Structures are given as structure tokens and as C-alpha cells.
Amino acid sequence: MDLKDFVKETISSIVEATNELQDEWGDQGVIVNPPVSTLAPGTYKQNSSTHTFRAIQTIKFDVAVTASSQTGGGGKVGVKVWVFEAGTEGEHARHHEEVSRVQFEVPLTLRPSETETTNRDHQQAEKGKAKLGVRGG
């Protein structure tokens, strides 16, 4: 699998899995990707006007990228992923492989949870009250 397909499939799988988890477990009180607050990182508070931010998730990749080739009596005969020399029935083939390590990160935000939407609505209501000079309680 080439690197592009690997990254796309990995991220797609993570996004699809978290979406499914939100749909399947939300009614039971499980919050996948809860909204966060800059005032209290790492905590969650329902109906809070301060817990309205979506966390940035960083997907870290550490992969080995392999480039290989095989040459035989007739020149290049294919692309392989191993290193060895073989001789069969008078023919000799040489395989060469180069491996490079690649590390990178892809930041993303996941779909907002229902509670993020609820908290944002609560935040908007508080802002509306503040404009009217009404104090919350």
C-alpha cells in the first residue's frame, strides 16, 4: 500500500469509528469527543458555556517507506519488498530494497458531539441574557 492510501484509510477509519461511536453510545451518556474548556483542560461539564471548544486531535504517523526493485538477466523485472539474492536454473536475480523512516503528524477535529452543540446553545443564551442585563443563576 502506498503512503497516501495508508494515511487516507487510517484517518477515514478513525473518523468513521468516532462518528459511529457518537451515534451508538450518545443515548447512554457516553460522550465521544466532548467539548473542552480553556479554563479547565481535561475536564467536561455539561450545560457549561465555557466547555464549547472542539479539541484538536493529532494523529501521529511513524512509518517505514520501502522502495525496492528486482533486476534479472533481462533488466528490470518488477518491484518487490524484500532483499535477497537467488539463483535458479542458471539465472541469477538480485533484489534491492531501501527503507526510509518517515514521521509526521496530521491535526484534525472530529465531528462535534451533541453536548458541544448543547453547550454552545447555552453559551449563546447566556450572551443574550448579558446583553439584556439579566444575570444567570
C-alpha positions, 0 to 999 in steps of 0.5 A: 500500500502506498503512503497516501492510501495508508494515511487516507484509510487510517484517518477515514477509519478513525473518523468513521469509528468516532462518528459511529461511536457518537451515534451508538453510545450518545443515548447512554451518556457516553460522550465521544469527543466532548467539548473542552474548556480553556479554563479547565483542560481535561475536564467536561461539564455539561450545560457549561458555556465555557466547555464549547471548544472542539479539541484538536486531535493529532494523529501521529504517523511513524512509518517505514517507506520501502522502495525496492526493485528486482533486476534479472538477466533481462533488466528490470523485472518488477518491484518487490519488498524484500532483499535477497539474492537467488539463483535458479536454473542458471539465472541469477536475480538480485533484489534491492530494497531501501527503507526510509523512516518517515514521521509526521503528524496530521491535526484534525477535529472530529465531528462535534458531539451533541453536548458541544452543540448543547453547550454552545446553545447555552453559551449563546443564551447566556450572551443574550441574557448579558446583553439584556442585563439579566444575570444567570443563576 
